[in-house]
Amino acid sequence: MRDTLQECLAALEGAKYAFTFASGQGATTSITSLLNKGDHLVSIDDVYGGTSRLMRENLPRHGIDVTFTDITDLDKLENAIQDNTKMVWLETPTNPNCTVVDIAATVQLVKKRGDIIVVVDNTFLTCYLQRPLDFGADIVMYSLTKYMNGHSDVVMGAAVLNSQEIADKLRIIQKSLGIVPSTFDCYQVNRSLKTLSLRMERHKATSLVIAKWLQKQPNVIEVLHPGLTTHKGHEVSKRQTSGHSGVFSFRHTGGLEESRKLLSCFKVFILAESLGGYESLAEIPSIMTHKSVPPPQKAQLGITDSLVRFSIGLEDPEDLIKDLENAFKETFNN
Ligand SMILES: *Cc1c(COP(=O)(O)O)cnc(C)c1O
């Protein structure tokens, strides 16, 4: 069952090899286990919280140095790379700002500096909307827990790649670390992938409808959705993806009180931190998913109390708009 799923994951990415792990975090642990003591890793600064924790607290104890930098700025990336840099880790788009990284430009710069493995965490878009290997990345990492499984009932991760040399190492790592998924979970994810295209098309369409609705609200300051022409990463996103999924954020004119009020008024949206499932979720990053980000970095990343993040599910878009209309009316009296 695991082999069947791994073959399917490789095929979807147009790749030669795929390895599955007991969680997305397990995949990250296994991929970073390719590094040796004395190696250096460069990561995008607003990387997923769990990844950040592993890189800040775990890797240094094993003698691996980590530098966090704004990878969208190629000069900063160039400066961060050292002689012993062996891996560059990025996500695109990031969370909760939906910052877009130009994968091809990043790979081109990194490869000029040596034999450095480029890993792209593709959890937010899936292979249906973005295939990083096509732009020269070495490893695509997944939390299959999110969109790839999409039913909020499995925790799993994966690494997908073309290099036989890296695959030989990961095969041994998978076997020896033992962070492997159960047969039943593999069966579940394999079945979920049969509807990936349908689900992603729906997430993509509904999230854009809602982003455009939000843009028209007087109490909305900005909508951070790469599918909107107003988004900084829109052009790069058009080049390297076939659209955006359901995760995006917006900023309103109120503060924490209004964020809380808005979320408490929802009847269809559920207040929760996860993402990528069939159900629409809403959360306040500053006090939930990104609570542990140090205040100066929070300010720099624009994670304020007026920022609300959505994961748009598979419901009827009209039901979601009605839910939003009602919540906005209750919160802002208009
Ligand atoms: C959830 C998530 C992870 C971690 O995956 P788990 O399956 O929860 O361990 C890693 N990266 C991103 C972008 C995620 O959203």
The ligand as an ORCA input file, in Angstrom:
! r2SCAN-3c Opt
* xyz 0 1
  C       1.033     21.424      8.363
  C       2.258     21.797      7.664
  C       3.469     21.113      7.889
  C       3.593     19.996      8.916
  O       2.820     18.913      8.566
  P       2.151     17.877      9.614
  O       1.569     16.854      8.712
  O       1.125     18.640     10.394
  O       3.247     17.348     10.466
  C       4.574     21.511      7.163
  N       4.522     22.529      6.272
  C       3.385     23.218      6.039
  C       3.382     24.314      5.053
  C       2.218     22.878      6.724
  O       1.083     23.578      6.509
*
